[in-house]
Amino acid sequence: MFALQSRPESSDAHLVEAILAGSEAAFATLVERFQDRVVRLCGRYCRDQVECEDLAQEVFLKVFRKLHTFQGDSQFFTWLYRIAVNAATDHLARASTRRLKLVDDDVAFDARTARVDDPSAPMVAAETAVAVRAIVDALPEKFRTILVLREFEDLSYTEIAEVLQIQIGTVESRLFRARQRVKEAMLRLHPELLPGVGEAAPRGGSR
Amino acid sequence: MTLTQRDDSLLQRHLDGELPADAAAAFAARLLVEPELARAVDAARAQRALLRTAAGSARQPSARFAAGVVAAARQLPTRQQLEQADLVATAIRVCRQVLVAAAIVAAVGALWHAGMIGPTRTDTLQASPGALEQDIHQLDIRIQSGAVPPPATERSR
């Protein structure tokens, strides 16, 4: 048994090793270490907190069951993200069969970004967020996922390539196409959100 | 003037922070002298800012989330248990295959023993015409001596 309580700074590799040796404390440490990121990622694909935590739990249990297959040739968190993205897209596929409308209840308003002197700002910000979110949610899954990983989770091209197991060139071109689709949808549905964008960079072709 | 595909790529990588330092510096220098490119960068930056508003306030795990996950994991079989279960399943599968093979062999043996399968009678077909004629002649003698009853067709005549 590994004395992990006394080593909260244990590396991911040590934690994995300890979990494989049967340490429950190591698994608890791992969950605590990554729960924020996994729950945040799952939240991009879920309607509410309960559904989100159910999905995040499913992710951690998959990690627990498959941990012996982790080769250690990539960062642990990209391996974890891969499992989370797969679970989330499976969840989306199941949800789409039930025609769920994803993520409406508490999209959006971050009070820290609101202007205090404009009482209408929170409402406008929330409406904008809902409109943009609807556009992102309507994207095909591969475009949606890559935007989530880049724009919301702030992963680098290399990390995205590892998570999705694609080439960096594919990451770049897929991101470009995803952003192009978002821009086209915004200009079509909410042109007021992108004043002047329609005129700039008019090439707009897809790659 | 429109952006080339290469400029699109540079612009995207510039805003994503994926350009190497020297390429980033060169691109920044171009922005000072190419207003069209600078406008495209501003537009792309505005779009990204808008996209990020959709990120909203990220969800946070509840206080008991980690404990719940660990408790759920505790209900799962351990790796050793899974390996043992795999071993048992393999043993059962092998035993079942051996039993099926033994049953098939036993059934074939029983059928063979009962004469339902195996070589068919070919002694008549393989007999020489002379030996056959001799057999028929001896049978005629035995019929005439009454040792063997004549065939039904003979009796009815």
Interface residues (C-beta under 8 A of the other chain):
Chain A: L20 G22 E24 F27 A28 V31 E32 Q35 D36 V39 R40 C42 G43 C46 Q49 C52 E53 A56 Q57 F60 L61 F64 R65 H68 D106 V107 A108 F109 D110 T113 A125 T128 A129 V132 R133 I135 V136 L147 R150 E151 F152 S156 Y157 E172 L175 F176 R179 V182 K183 M186 L193 L194 G196 V197 A200 A201 P202 R203 G205 R207
Chain B: T2 L3 T4 Q5 D8 S9 L11 Q12 R13 D16 G17 E18 R39 A40 D42 A43 A44 A46 Q47 R48 L50 L51 R52 T53 A54 A55 G56 S57 A58 R59 Q60 P61 S62 F65 A66 A67 G68 V69 V70 A72 A73 R74 L76 T78 R79 Q80
